[in-house]
Amino acid sequence: MTFYDDIYPFYPLQRTPFIFSGSLLTVILVFLVLAFSLFVILPGIRGKSRLFWMFRIAISLFIGAVIVALNFTSSWAEGSVSTNATYKSFSNIVVNAEVGLHVGLYGINITLKGNPVVQYDEIINYNEMFSWDGSMQHEYEEALERGLPNPILYIAEKFTLSSPCGLIFQYRYSGRYASATLWTAFCCWALANILFSMPVILYAGYMALATAAFIFFSMASFSTIMNAPQCVLSVGADALVTTYSHSFWLALATGVLCTVIGGLVVMFEFLIPEKMKAAFSVGVDGCEEEDGPSEKGYLNTVFLEGVTVSPLASKRLSVDI
């Protein structure tokens, strides 16, 4: 042990690792409150339509929450490797740890977890967030000042502007376009919900299909990073390779779900339009009557006192009234 307990004096003693995205937590709480508010009104719905409304609310909120949450997750692509690597700069200590890279649309998460977690009287369990939205270089310099472990600094350096790999340009632009198309899909989802409450069910189905299309566009945008030449991330004696992860497959499942819903709505609207209007409670009101002349009419004798009307004219006048 050194005089500073193996921590060099120009490194701060305290570190604040990234734990959970505050934006993602906000999205989850907002949709949970919205779901609770909508489910509270379900007892006021009578008959079998209550089950349909409950299913409709649950599916709609699930799709909306997923579309928004996918913008803030860091698991579109992931990779990990267990290796022996140098722990920190200016030190010969080698630790056995699992190094992970988690890619999102706005940044990356780099994890380092020791095997075991406690080695050399220190807890090796890091989860650091780096965003490339104009501040990647600054965050990397802060990581150098904080004295983060070498594997984290090595991977983070590959995403800086000065790196010859140019990974930041591939990931930043693909993530930017993927996020833009996801927000467009969210607008289509909101518009579809509005149209489902109006007597235009067919157009609501079209907007559900548009929602699916923009989700697929976002996946296609993010997939471009896999087609670009990849820079080899060598950690210790092993290479770290990323593959599609949970958020990517969740986006695919949500897009397929929107496609199925939109396709069924459009098909049923052409086959059984009246039943579709009844199911979504957007049928014609019962108080509305068909247009056309009334079969019977009545004369007000108060205004006709002293007026002589022929039987034929009286019959025509009664029909007109």
Buried (B, 14 or more C-beta within 10 A) or exposed (E): EEEEEBBEEEBEEEEEEBEEBEBBEEBBEEBEEBBEEBBEEEEEBEEEBEEBBBEBBEEBBBBBBBBBBBBBBBBBBBBBBBBEBBBBEEBEEEBBBBBBBBBBBBBBBBBBBBEEEEBEEBEBEBBBBBBBEEEBBEBBEEBBEBBBBBBBBBBBBBBBEEBEBBBBBBBBBBBBBBBBBBBBBBBBBBBBBEBBEEEBBBBBBBBBBBBBBBBBBBBEBBBBBEEEEEBEBEBBEBEBEBEBBEBBEBBBEBBEBBBEBBBEBBEBBEEEBEEBBEBBEBBEEEEEEEEEEEEEEEEEEEEEEEEEEEEEEEEEEEEEE
